[in-house]
Amino acid sequence: MNIKQLLCALFLLYSVKGLSRHPKLLLISFDGFRYDLLEKGLVPNIYKWASMSTWFTSGVKSQYVTYTAPNHMSIATGMYEEEHGIVGNYFFDPDKKKMFDYFNSTGKEGIVNASQADFWFKGDPIWLTNERWETTRRSASFYWPNGESSFPYLPHTPKIARPWTVVGDLKSWMKDADDVIDAFTRETESVNFVAWYVAEPDHTLHGNGFHNKEIEKTLKHLDDLFLYFIKKFDDNNLGTDVNIILTADHGHAEIKDHKHVMCVKNFVNGAGFEMGDHMIYPHSEEIGKQIYTNLTEAVKKHGYEVNIHWKEDIPERWHYKNSSRIGKIVFEPQVGSAISFSCTNEQMEKQYGENGTAKFNSSTHGQDPDRPEMRAFLIMRGPAFSENYTIADIPSNVDLYNLMCHVLGITPTENNGTMEIVKRALKENRYLPMTHGFVFNQITDSWSFSLILIPSMCIVIAFLPTAVKIPF
């Protein structure tokens, strides 16, 4: 093979690699992965990867209420919950008279589909910001909460959108990892942004807490998954092209015992109100006052470590009062405690009491986001980020949207985040170019671009002197 044939072959080989020509980013969330679970003895593979990356060693701050659906939306949009409108895993919209319940906590038929109507969403998620910037950009959402939902503005949904349905296991997660790699490397319509969600270790912690060894098993599975993924990632030579942000939506806190669960049913029942995550929507002021009195008296009588707030008295630092979707009465369980709308004191005592049938082991979230137990882990690695670098300061998860836009080379829409802390993860003086120009906007995908580039380069090569030598 002569030099002309060799160079043309190299260009053709590069073209079938399939990578998008745009800056590329993978956002991964392991639900409920508290920042201090990132220990060498628990997750050695993730720990090794974090040690070679930019690692926010004190974690990242979540938003109140520290629950899954609202915090995944805050990460994706850079907005507080009161701003983007997803104020809980389930909640009531008094203006529309409708209930949002993406994870079907209430068990109502059709509620999941109803929770994907476009009127619920007020923010601009990163997957749409990316695709809207240029027609050649494509995004994918693999199980990210509401990643498949239709937003009010074009393009409404990402190019690839897989809805969350089950927690899954190591085998199914590995298949998902294969699909994530494929989304970046496929020969046609490859993506340049992926959001990937895994519903552990949250699921295990809710059912087992931190102390009965089940969490160690789940963490090992996540660590094995990550090793499998990174090996495939490296085998496909993606390390020099694709940036990765690994984080979670919130932390977790062990519940002391069953007596530290406030069963709301025992103190609030009947009609005249709606319920949502950590909140109540009374139908009238009179009903509200009666419910508030019942709850505050119950806290005093039974010693529950739970604060009961009128909506207007919620701490300003939570940014959790300026939305009609937030209930008039809001619960704030302290670390070590929880509230539940499904249990009763009698059920809890029968199951977990002195003569009970089971041992109480459970962890939860939903507490004050300024508590360290509610912080999630945060690591970044790739061509945009520094290596072998630790940052002790604590950013907010709403800061990630601006950072992601910067890495992708696009302009963020209005949000509540700041780059003050997260920008320190970027390599010094690194500014990724924004490639939105007349010429590029006329080319609809990377393959079309290759069809123009490759023949042109081969024509140029054809006229090169045959005596060209390659220095070694």
C-alpha positions in Angstrom: 0.0 0.0 0.0 1.5 3.4 -1.0 1.3 6.6 1.0 -1.8 7.9 -0.8 -3.7 4.7 -0.2 -2.6 4.5 3.5 -3.7 8.1 4.2 -7.0 7.6 2.5 -7.5 4.3 4.5 -6.8 6.2 7.7 -9.4 8.8 6.9 -11.9 6.2 6.1 -11.1 4.3 9.3 -11.7 7.4 11.3 -15.0 8.1 9.6 -16.6 4.8 10.6 -15.7 5.4 14.2 -19.0 7.2 14.4 -18.3 9.8 17.1 -20.1 13.0 17.0 -17.9 16.0 16.0 -19.3 18.0 19.0 -17.9 18.1 22.5 -19.2 15.0 24.3 -20.4 14.4 27.9 -21.8 11.5 29.9 -23.8 12.3 33.0 -24.2 9.3 35.4 -26.3 9.2 38.5 -26.2 6.4 41.1 -29.3 7.1 43.1 -28.7 7.8 46.8 -24.9 7.3 46.7 -23.8 9.4 49.7 -20.4 11.1 49.3 -18.7 9.2 52.1 -19.6 5.8 50.7 -16.8 6.4 48.1 -14.3 4.3 50.1 -11.5 2.1 48.8 -12.8 -0.9 50.8 -16.3 -0.5 49.5 -15.9 0.5 45.8 -12.2 0.0 44.9 -12.8 0.5 41.2 -14.8 3.7 41.5 -12.3 4.9 44.2 -9.3 4.3 41.8 -11.1 6.2 39.0 -12.0 9.1 41.4 -8.4 9.3 42.6 -7.3 9.9 39.0 -10.0 12.5 38.3 -11.4 15.7 39.7 -13.0 14.6 43.0 -15.2 16.8 45.1 -14.3 15.0 48.3 -17.0 16.6 50.5 -19.7 15.9 48.0 -22.3 18.0 46.3 -25.3 19.7 48.0 -28.8 18.6 47.0 -32.0 20.6 47.0 -35.0 20.5 49.4 -37.0 18.3 49.3 -34.0 15.9 49.1 -35.9 13.3 46.9 -35.2 11.6 43.6 -37.4 13.2 40.9 -36.9 16.8 42.0 -33.2 16.6 42.4 -32.6 14.9 39.1 -34.5 17.7 37.5 -32.4 20.3 39.4 -29.2 18.6 38.1 -30.6 18.6 34.6 -31.9 22.2 34.6 -29.8 24.1 37.1 -32.9 25.3 38.8 -34.3 25.1 42.3 -37.4 22.9 42.8 -39.7 25.9 43.3 -38.5 27.1 39.8 -38.5 23.9 37.7 -41.8 22.8 39.2 -41.0 19.1 40.2 -41.3 19.7 43.9 -41.4 16.0 45.0 -41.6 12.4 43.8 -45.3 13.0 44.1 -47.2 16.2 44.7 -50.5 18.0 43.9 -51.0 20.9 41.6 -53.9 22.9 43.0 -54.2 25.0 39.9 -54.6 22.0 37.6 -56.3 19.9 40.2 -53.9 17.1 39.2 -51.4 14.8 40.9 -47.8 14.2 39.8 -46.4 10.8 40.7 -43.7 9.6 38.3 -42.7 6.6 40.4 -46.3 5.6 41.1 -46.0 5.9 44.9 -49.8 6.3 45.1 -50.5 3.2 43.0 -53.1 5.1 40.9 -53.8 3.7 37.4 -52.5 6.0 34.6 -50.7 8.3 37.0 -47.2 7.7 35.5 -48.3 8.7 32.0 -50.2 11.7 33.5 -47.0 12.8 35.2 -45.3 13.2 31.8 -47.6 15.9 30.4 -45.7 18.9 29.3 -47.4 21.4 31.7 -45.5 19.9 34.6 -42.1 21.0 33.4 -40.9 24.6 33.7 -37.1 24.1 33.3 -34.9 23.5 30.2 -33.1 20.2 30.7 -29.5 19.8 29.4 -30.5 17.2 26.8 -32.8 19.7 25.1 -30.4 22.6 25.5 -27.8 20.5 23.7 -30.0 19.4 20.8 -31.5 22.9 20.3 -28.1 24.4 19.9 -27.5 22.7 16.5 -29.4 20.2 14.5 -26.4 17.9 14.4 -26.3 17.5 18.1 -28.1 14.6 19.7 -28.9 13.6 23.3 -29.9 10.4 25.0 -31.6 9.7 28.3 -31.2 6.2 29.7 -33.8 5.9 32.6 -33.1 9.5 33.9 -36.3 10.5 35.9 -38.5 12.3 33.4 -35.8 12.1 30.8 -38.4 10.7 28.4 -41.1 13.2 29.3 -42.3 15.7 26.7 -41.3 19.3 27.6 -43.3 22.3 26.3 -40.7 23.5 23.8 -38.9 21.9 20.8 -37.5 19.3 20.4 -39.7 18.2 23.4 -37.7 14.9 24.0 -34.1 13.8 23.3 -33.2 11.7 20.3 -33.0 8.5 22.5 -35.3 8.3 25.5 -35.7 5.2 27.6 -38.2 5.4 30.5 -37.3 4.2 34.0 -39.4 1.1 35.0 -37.4 -1.2 37.3 -34.5 -1.0 39.7 -32.6 -3.7 37.7 -29.6 -5.8 38.6 -25.9 -6.1 37.6 -26.8 -8.1 34.4 -29.3 -5.5 33.2 -27.0 -2.6 34.1 -24.2 -4.1 32.1 -26.6 -4.2 29.1 -27.4 -0.6 29.7 -23.7 0.2 29.8 -23.3 -1.4 26.4 -26.2 0.8 25.1 -24.5 3.9 26.4 -21.3 3.1 24.6 -23.3 2.3 21.5 -25.1 5.7 21.6 -21.7 7.5 21.4 -20.1 5.2 18.8 -22.8 4.2 16.4 -22.0 4.9 12.8 -25.1 7.0 12.1 -26.8 9.5 14.4 -24.3 9.2 17.3 -25.0 11.3 20.3 -22.8 13.8 22.0 -24.7 13.9 25.4 -26.0 11.0 27.5 -27.8 11.1 30.9 -27.7 7.6 32.5 -29.5 6.7 35.8 -29.1 3.7 38.0 -31.6 3.3 40.9 -29.1 2.0 43.4 -27.9 2.1 46.2 -31.1 4.0 47.2 -33.4 1.0 46.8 -31.2 -1.2 49.0 -30.7 1.5 51.7 -34.5 2.0 52.0 -35.1 -1.6 52.7 -31.9 -2.4 54.7 -30.2 0.6 56.0 -26.4 0.7 56.5 -25.8 -2.0 59.0 -27.0 -5.4 57.9 -24.4 -5.9 55.2 -26.8 -5.7 52.2 -25.5 -2.3 51.2 -22.0 -3.7 50.9 -23.3 -6.3 48.3 -25.1 -3.6 46.3 -22.0 -1.3 46.3 -19.9 -4.2 45.1 -22.4 -4.7 42.2 -22.2 -1.0 41.3 -18.4 -1.2 41.5 -18.4 -4.2 39.2 -20.7 -2.4 36.8 -18.4 0.6 36.8 -15.3 -1.5 36.1 -17.2 -3.2 33.2 -18.3 0.2 31.8 -14.9 1.8 32.1 -13.2 -1.2 30.4 -15.6 -0.9 27.4 -15.2 2.9 27.5 -11.4 2.5 27.2 -11.6 -0.3 24.7 -13.5 2.0 22.4 -10.9 4.8 22.9 -13.5 7.2 24.3 -11.3 8.6 27.1 -9.8 11.4 24.9 -13.2 12.4 23.6 -15.9 11.9 26.2 -16.1 13.7 29.5 -17.8 12.0 32.4 -19.6 13.4 35.5 -20.5 10.8 38.1 -22.9 12.0 40.8 -26.1 11.2 42.7 -29.3 13.0 43.6 -29.0 12.9 47.4 -27.5 11.1 50.3 -29.0 8.8 52.9 -29.4 8.7 56.7 -30.1 5.7 58.9 -33.4 5.8 60.8 -32.7 5.1 64.5 -35.6 2.7 65.0 -39.3 2.2 64.2 -40.3 4.7 66.9 -38.6 7.4 65.0 -41.0 7.0 62.1 -43.9 9.5 62.4 -46.9 7.7 60.9 -49.0 10.7 59.8 -52.2 8.6 59.4 -52.5 8.4 63.2 -52.9 12.2 63.4 -54.4 13.3 60.1 -57.2 11.4 58.5 -60.6 11.9 56.8 -61.2 14.3 53.9 -60.5 18.0 53.2 -56.9 17.8 52.1 -54.4 16.3 49.6 -51.0 14.8 50.4 -47.6 14.9 48.7 -44.0 14.2 49.4 -43.4 15.7 52.9 -46.4 18.0 52.6 -50.2 18.5 53.0 -52.6 20.7 50.9 -55.6 21.6 53.1 -58.7 22.6 51.2 -59.4 25.5 53.5 -57.6 27.6 56.1 -59.7 26.1 58.9 -58.8 22.6 57.9 -55.2 23.6 57.6 -55.1 25.0 61.2 -56.6 21.8 62.6 -54.1 19.6 60.8 -51.2 21.8 61.9 -52.4 21.6 65.5 -52.8 17.9 65.4 -49.3 17.4 64.0 -47.5 19.8 66.3 -49.2 18.3 69.3 -48.3 14.8 68.2 -44.6 15.8 67.9 -44.7 17.1 71.5 -46.6 14.1 72.9 -44.6 11.4 71.2 -41.2 13.1 71.0 -40.9 12.8 67.2 -37.8 14.5 65.8 -39.8 16.3 63.1 -40.3 20.0 62.4 -43.7 21.0 61.1 -43.6 24.2 58.9 -46.2 26.5 57.6 -45.2 27.1 53.9 -44.4 30.8 54.5 -42.0 29.8 57.4 -39.8 27.5 55.4 -36.1 28.6 55.6 -35.2 30.9 52.7 -32.0 28.9 52.0 -34.1 26.0 50.8 -35.7 28.0 48.0 -38.8 26.0 48.6 -41.8 28.2 49.1 -42.5 30.2 45.9 -44.6 27.6 44.1 -48.3 26.7 44.3 -47.3 23.1 44.0 -45.7 23.2 47.5 -48.2 22.3 50.2 -49.4 24.7 52.9 -47.9 22.4 55.5 -44.4 20.9 55.1 -42.6 18.2 57.1 -38.9 18.3 58.0 -37.8 15.1 59.6 -34.4 15.4 61.4 -31.5 13.0 60.6 -32.3 9.7 62.2 -36.1 10.1 61.8 -38.7 9.8 59.0 -42.3 10.5 58.2 -44.7 8.2 56.4 -48.2 8.6 55.0 -48.7 4.8 54.6 -48.0 3.3 58.0 -49.8 3.4 61.4 -48.2 3.2 64.8 -50.0 -0.1 65.4 -48.7 -1.7 62.2 -45.1 -0.6 63.1 -45.3 -1.9 66.6 -46.7 -5.2 65.5 -44.0 -5.7 62.9 -41.0 -4.2 64.6 -41.9 -3.9 68.3 -40.7 -6.0 71.2 -42.8 -8.9 70.1 -42.5 -8.1 66.4 -41.9 -10.3 63.4 -38.9 -8.4 61.9 -35.9 -6.3 62.8 -36.1 -2.7 61.8 -33.4 -1.7 59.3 -34.0 1.3 57.1 -32.4 4.4 55.8 -34.0 7.4 54.2 -33.6 10.9 52.8 -35.7 14.1 52.6 -33.8 15.9 55.4 -32.2 19.3 55.4 -29.8 19.5 52.4 -27.2 21.3 54.5 -26.8 18.1 56.6 -23.7 16.1 55.4 -25.8 12.9 55.3 -27.8 14.4 52.4 -24.8 15.2 50.2 -24.1 13.1 47.1 -20.8 12.1 45.6 -19.3 14.0 42.7 -16.4 13.1 40.4 -15.5 14.4 36.9 -13.0 13.0 34.4 -12.2 13.6 30.7 -10.5 16.0 28.3 -12.2 19.1 29.9 -11.3 18.2 33.5 -8.1 18.2 35.7 -6.6 14.9 36.7 -5.5 13.7 40.2 -7.2 16.7 41.7 -9.4 17.1 44.8 -11.7 19.9 45.8 -12.9 20.2 49.4 -15.5 22.9 48.8 -19.1 21.9 48.3 -20.9 23.0 45.2 -24.7 22.8 44.8 -26.2 20.3 42.3 -27.8 23.2 40.4 -24.3 24.3 39.5 -23.8 21.3 37.3 -26.0 22.6 34.5 -23.8 25.6 33.7 -20.7 23.4 33.9 -22.2 20.8 31.5 -23.2 23.6 29.1 -19.6 24.9 29.2 -18.1 21.5 28.5 -20.6 21.0 25.6 -19.7 24.4 24.2 -23.3 25.8 24.4 -25.0 28.7 26.1 -27.1 27.8 29.2 -30.7 29.0 29.6 -31.8 30.9 32.7 -31.0 28.9 35.8 -30.1 29.3 39.5 -26.5 27.8 39.4 -23.1 29.4 39.6 -19.7 28.3 38.2 -17.8 29.7 41.3 -16.8 26.3 42.7 -17.4 23.8 39.8 -15.2 25.8 37.3 -12.2 24.8 39.4 -12.6 21.3 38.0 -11.8 22.5 34.5 -8.3 22.4 33.1 -6.6 25.7 33.4 -7.5 28.2 30.6 -9.5 25.6 28.8 -12.5 27.0 26.9 -14.3 24.6 24.5 -15.2 26.2 21.2 -18.8 26.7 20.2 -19.2 25.3 16.7 -22.4 26.9 15.7 -21.7 28.5 12.3 -23.2 28.8 8.9 -21.1 26.0 7.4 -21.7 23.5 10.2 -25.4 24.3 10.4 -25.7 23.2 6.8 -24.3 19.7 7.6 -26.9 17.6 9.3 -24.7 14.9 10.9 -21.1 13.8 11.4 -21.4 11.1 8.7 -22.5 13.8 6.1 -19.5 15.9 7.2 -17.3 12.9 6.6 -18.7 12.4 3.1 -17.6 15.9 2.3 -14.2 15.8 4.1 -12.9 12.4 3.0 -13.2 12.7 -0.8 -11.8 16.2 -0.5 -8.8 14.9 1.4 -8.3 12.1 -1.0 -8.2 14.5 -3.9 -5.6 16.5 -2.1 -3.6 13.4 -1.4 -3.8 12.3 -5.0 -1.8 15.4 -6.0 0.9 14.9 -3.3 4.4 14.0 -4.6 4.8 10.3 -4.5 8.2 10.6 -2.9 6.9 12.0 0.4 8.6 10.3 3.3 7.2 9.9 6.8 9.7 10.8 9.5 10.1 8.4 12.5 
